[in-house]
Amino acid sequence: MNLSPIELLGEPRDGQLETSSTKLAEHLFDEVIVPLARTEDPGPRGRLQGAPWRAAGASSFFSRSSIARMAPADFVFPGGGTGDGLVDALADRWAAEDETGLVAAVPRLRQLVESLRDEVGNDDGSVDIFCYTLF
């Protein structure tokens, strides 16, 4: 069943800060990413290393990159520069790496891209001049 973001989440109320895409992203994280990280099946890359939340005394869970400078090729957007293309590129890569749990998330990513596209399409780009008074 392929529901649109509005059918899935309902129409956002006026003044509501959460958008359809925000809710879709939260659901993707809570219902797909976190369970995959906690799964007993280590998958082809092995089980997620490190605590899901910041451990006391840890400075970082990230390691310093071995690349000192980025090249123009590092900024190429996979999938031809579109959200749909990016999802297709991710799906292809995850399938090639036998990441079945991530491949299963592709329909949700497609819904998220559709929701973001709709939100951008409804935005005329205007800025309220009073937003600058906050700074």
N, C-alpha and C positions, 0 to 999 in steps of 0.2 A: 504494500500500500504506500503510495507516494503522496504525502500530504504537503501542501504548501506551508510555509512558516506561519501564516495567519491562521490556517486551519489547525495547525498543530498547537499553537500557543494562544490564539485569540488576538483580537485587535488591541494594541496598547492604548491605555487611557490617556487623556490629555494631561500633560504635566508629569507623566510617568517617566522617570529617568531610565528605567530598563527598557531596552528595545528588544524586538524579536531576536535580533542577532545576538544580543547579550545573553538572553535566555538560552538560545541554541548553543552558544559557546559554553555556558555553564553546564548544560546537560551533557555536551560532548566530553567535557573534562570529568565531571562527576560520574557519568555512566559508562564511559569508554576508557579514558586515559588512566584514571585512578585504578579501576579494576584490572586493567592490563598490567599496571605497575605492581600490583599486589598478587598477581596470579602465581600459582605454584608451578605452572608450566614456564620454564625459563625462555622458551622461544630460541630462535637462532642466535640472538645476541647475548643471551644470558639474562639472568634476573637483574632488575634494577638495583644498582648499587647505591648505598647511602640511605639515610633516613628520609621519609617523606617530608619532614619538617626540619628546620634548622636545628642541628645538634648543639648542645652547650659546648662552648669552647672551640667550635669549628670556625675557621676563618672563611672557608668557602668549600663547596662541593665541586667547583670547576677548576680545571687546570689551565695554566697559562698556554696560550697558543704558540705553536712552534713557528708560525708565520709572522714575520716582523712587518711586512707590508702586504697590502691587498692589491691585486691586479684587477684591471677592468673586467676580466672574465669572472671574478668573484662576485660581481654585481649583476650578472645575468639572471633574469627572473625565469625560473623553470616554467615551461608550458606556454611560452610565447607572450608572456605579459598579461594574461587574463586569469581571473580566478578559476574559471572552468579548466583552463589549461594547466594551472598549478595542481588542481585536484587530480587531473588525469596523470600528470607526471608523478605525483606522489603514489597514486594507485599502481602505476606501472613499476615503480621502484620497490614498493612494499611487496608486490606480487613476486617480483624477481628475487627478493630477499626472503621469501616465504614467511612474511609477517602477516599471517592470516587475521590476527586480531585487529591490526591497523587497516587492512583491506576492508574488513567488515565495517569500519568507521566511515568509509568513503561516502555512502548515502547521506550521512549526517553532515559531512563536510560540504556536499553539494547543496543541501538545504541552507547551510550557513552562508555559502557564496550567494545563493539566490536571495536570501534575506538582506545581505549587505548590499547587493545590487539594487534591490527595491528601495532600501533606505537612501542610498546615494541618489537614485533617480527622483526621489521625492524632495531632495534638498536643493534649493535654488542657489545656495552659496552665499546668501546674504548674511551679514553680520550685524547684530544689534550694536549700535554705537555705545550703548550703556555698559557693554561687557568690559570696556576699557576702564571704567571707573572703579573696577574691583582691584586694579593694580595700582 
